[in-house]
């Protein structure tokens, strides 16, 4: 066999092997994309995000004929759905309240709140859901403030029949905040980047990270903050008769954005009781006229499909790393109004 024939045969073998490997890679890529497509479609289809809610007993006394539902509200209040479970989303609260509405065995609800607050709109949605639940069902709702329940966390509590605060809890922070970053000098002087904006109106890029605010724009933002702050004051004074009796000057001294210990909040009339978890259960029984020796205290767990459980287990470690990044970007990114204590 000539050298040219051997060389030609060698090239042929190479291309055959290369073609086989390429086809295998394409086949694997196709299967992966197909699996991802099916997964996304399944997770995105209506009614398939969660299989449903099931009851999980926390405590049972006697026969447990009557039930008290505990809704755990832990994390930042947000209308966005992150992978992290440390977010209070209005849809989740509404879903649990809907279940409690339809379940005749559930006689009362305790909101166990641990939150620095969050988005104004999301906070108000939850507030309205609680009021509507109370009006429709006549079932009592108790707020138990534990650890941290500030700003939007307290705003939610104001919708409840009574508020109980743990002695070591940090609460209050009644007010509105807006914060965002401004990078004009960094971009232009350090990086040599100039941000070009063509706009239809003077204030179309209001709050842009690429330029300073004008004095007029500061006034615009302040007017918005004042409006939302007045709404907060309205909610608080409606819920707390002690505060409603105070003068405007006295009220503003209390609601100046500062945080309070549980003891301080109770002394100011921001809560009905300064006590522990057992008091929340006791008051639920009293308001719902239940025999405290024959009750079941429970919560709802969200049932997930096998795939969702596997996906959750794979993302748990990634969440812990990304949560702080997400939180920082979320709070410091685009201008937005918050009922939030930024100290957390």
Buried (B, 14 or more C-beta within 10 A) or exposed (E): EEEEEEEEEEEEEEEEEEEEEEEEEEEEEEEEEEEEEEEEEEEEEEEEBEEEBEBEEEEEBEEBEBBBBBBBBBBBBBBEEBBBBBBBBBBBBBBBBEBBBEEEEBBBBBBBBBBBBBBBBBBBBBBEBBBBBBEEBEBBBBBBBBBBBBBBBBBBBBBBBBBBBBEEBBBBBBBBBBEBEBBBEEBBEEEEEEEEEEEEEEEEBBBBBBBEBEEEBEEBBEEBBEEBBEBBBEBBBEBBEEBEEBEEEEBEEBBEBEBBBBBBBBEBBBBBBBBBBEBBBBBBBBBBEBEBEBBBBBBBEBEBBEEBEEBEEEEEEEBEEBBEEBBEEBBEEEBBBBBBBBEB
